[in-house]
């Protein structure tokens, strides 16, 4: 079973250019106009990813290295294999330091403090 972050874990957001795409070439977050920033959305569609409209709701800009707290595990897109090596596609709801709730792929997170 792949490692999952737990509610309360403190994570760091990875938002550099190389962190926006997986080894398979799939986008896990949306570009910002600022270097080392990305746009995160309130929801990532589990049913459709990868598609052209995976990110829904309000969007918020975050920068590489920003801290956040895990609120809950959302799941893995239905089209993604549940093998351990695919756990980078697990989706979490997080709360940013600005108090915004957004969803993000594990690919774009690094754990800082475990609860």
C-alpha angles and dihedrals in degrees: 000000000000120000112265126196115240133222108281097026112137113227138182121229117235108210108154119124093261091052095057094075132045125227086264090059097249119144113237098181139014128259125255127204089243125080114254092010130110137187117243123195136213092245141022115202109242092188098055110030119155097041139107095270108040099133120073140178130020117350128219131192119235132174133226110277097023112143125232140171125240111242098177147328110260102186143251125291111267093236092056121090116247092226114128094249090064095057089108085080094060110122124222134186110229137180114228123216087259089060097252120142112221138156123242140174119251086237087073096049138080121187116242103170126012118215 
